[in-house]
Every structure is written in structure tokens, then in C-alpha cells.
Amino acid sequence: MSASGLSLSMLLLPLLLVACQSIPPGVSAPDASPRIEALRVVTLNVGSGRSVETLRHANAGYGPAQAAAADRWYGNGLAWPPVMRDVRNFLDAVNADIVGLQEVFHSDHCADIPPSARDGFVCEAWQPGDPTVAQRILGEGYQVACHPGKPDKCLAVHRRLGHIAGCDVSFCPRGLEGLDDDRCGSGNRVAAATVRLMQGGMLRVVHVHGTSGLTLTDSRCRLGQIEAIFADGGAAPGFGVVLGDFNTDPGRVTWLDPAARALRRSARPPGHYRFMTDVGLLVRPTFLSFLNIDHVLAAGMSGECWYAGRTPDTAPVSDLVYLDHTAVVCDLRTIPPTVAER
């Protein structure tokens, strides 16, 4: 190299460094594409939404009195040890890379629950500093981060895949980036993680638990949450995953709910987000027996999903009368950029 060429390189180097440091948040650098071929993701609402009228007498001790206590003191979040064991066994067997959990009881709230309401629940034996319910059902292989102001909504990343940027410990109760208006529920219902992959590159993951309800306020909140997911292209110009309980059905209630219409419109061609889960009038429901509100979308990926206990030859997460949502398991594969951009 000539002296003049060397001088020019020395002059350009600081400019190149500044350019690399000036990439906007949420936009991947050219060398940040995921170096992964396969990815297994799970979304599961673990809440105890069953009404007391549906409970059997023999249900691992969980009956009408326990359902009433769960509603009053536990926010209907996962807090019943027999069901926790079933969820743990399911997640161990599935061995996912990414898990989205909604309505998982946050153990630190045990301090506010009276002793009379602890019998049989996770709070009965709880001590300060114990692992949270999310940690107990996932195991030590995962790093867990939750929504700001909403520790009942958490995203878990297996350590073999990578770690969540900004979360340097096993459990970060506010470790995700809130994306939506937190006035719709005293906390963020849509939150994101940047996963720094062990094999190099980064993956954007958005976790969702949309506002439920049919009032005009509920509908506006839910629409705002859907719009927050896909703002600026969903902050996933090449690769990304969106998963969770959207509390709207983009295949059955588009005539009724603006959020359902917005969600359906936002599933775009390759290179943007597309549904990996089934959408339509006749698809298998994931909530009770009539709605399909638990979904996985991905950008730059293709894949197939199955529904625990609803897809043939699969078992439900638990045989106990407790969970009212179906676990969704998706196996994703990255699409080469030259194909995804077509």
C-alpha cells in the first residue's frame, strides 16, 4: 500500500467507527444477522381462568375455594404447585430456545398475601429470596426477563441460544424494553428483548399480552399495543420473532375488533412478520374452545407449529382443570437473506 493510500485509510477509519456506532436502536448492523438454522419457541398463558363451576372434586386439591382464592389473591396467575410441576415437565420435554409466559404469579407478592390464603399455593412454603415461579417452571438453563411493571409477563431465553442484552443475572423483573403505552394496565403489555446469540449476531424478540375486554377503552388499548409491535417495521428489518397472547383473534373477530384487523394486516410478505401459527375461521382454538388468540409471528423465518393437546398425537400441558390456554410450540428456520428479500 502506498503512503497516500495508508493516509486515506487512517482518515476514513474514525468515520467508519462513528458510522458503526450510529446505528439506530432496534436496527441490526450488517453483521448482526442471526447465525442460527433452527429455533424452537413456545408461548403459554399459564393463568387459572377456569370458573368454579367447571372444577371437579378430585383435582389435586384445587376446587372452588382455591379458585376463589386464586382470583382474589393471586390474580389467577400460575401459583398451584401440582400445575407448576406439570408445566415444568412439559417445558423440560419441549426444550425450547425461547419461551413466552403470560399470567405467571410473581413470588415476591407472597409477602402481601395473608397466611389464611396461602394453604396449598406456592406462597405456603415461600421465603424471601426463593426462585420465582417463572424460574421454577423453566429451570436453571434459562435467563428470564419480564415486562416493566408487569412481572407476570416474562420472556425466557435458553442459555445455549444466547443472553438478553441489558439483563446480566438469571432473573430481571424489568429486563425487557416496554414498547406500548403503559397507562393501559399500569405497566407494559408489549415488551422486547435483543438476544445476543452465542453463535454471533442478534435476534429481536417481542413478547405480547394484549389487553382483554370488549369496552371501547379495552379496544383502543389493544389496538395501540398491536401498533406498537409493528412500529417502524417492528424493528426487525431482517429477522425477528413476536409471540404471546394477543387477546384478539385475527381470523374470527376482524369484523368486531380493530386490533384483530391491524394484526392481520401487519403479517406481511417475507422479510417482514408473517404468522407461523394458524389463522382462520376453522383453525384449532387456543383459548377454551372458540378463540385463537395465542400466536407466533416471525420475520425472515419459516416454520410449523403444533398445539399441545389439540394437535393429533400431542398431550395437554396438564390434565388438571386449571389452564384455559393451549401451549403453542413452533419450530422455525431462518430464510437466507437473498430469499427473504424477494
Sequence and secondary structure as in RCSB ss.txt:
>XXXX:A:sequence
MSASGLSLSMLLLPLLLVACQSIPPGVSAPDASPRIEALRVVTLNVGSGRSVETLRHANAGYGPAQAAAADRWYG
NGLAWPPVMRDVRNFLDAVNADIVGLQEVFHSDHCADIPPSARDGFVCEAWQPGDPTVAQRILGEGYQVACHPGK
PDKCLAVHRRLGHIAGCDVSFCPRGLEGLDDDRCGSGNRVAAATVRLMQGGMLRVVHVHGTSGLTLTDSRCRLGQ
IEAIFADGGAAPGFGVVLGDFNTDPGRVTWLDPAARALRRSARPPGHYRFMTDVGLLVRPTFLSFLNIDHVLAAG
MSGECWYAGRTPDTAPVSDLVYLDHTAVVCDLRTIPPTVAER
>XXXX:A:secstr
  HHHHHHHHHHHHHHHHHHHT  TT   TT S   SEEEEEEEE      GGG  S STT  HHHHHHHHHHST
T B  HHHHHHHHHHHHHH  SEEEEESB  GGGGGGS GGGTTTSGGGS  TT   HHHHHH TTEEEEEETTE
EEEEEEEETTTEEETT  SSEETT SEE S TTTTTS SEEEEEEEETTSSEEEEEEEE    SSHHHHHHHHHH
HHHHTGGGGG SS EEEEEE SS TTT TTT HHHHHHHHT  STTSEEE S  SSSS  SBTTTB  EEEEEES
EEEEEEETTTSTT   S SSS   B  EEEEEEE  HHHHT 
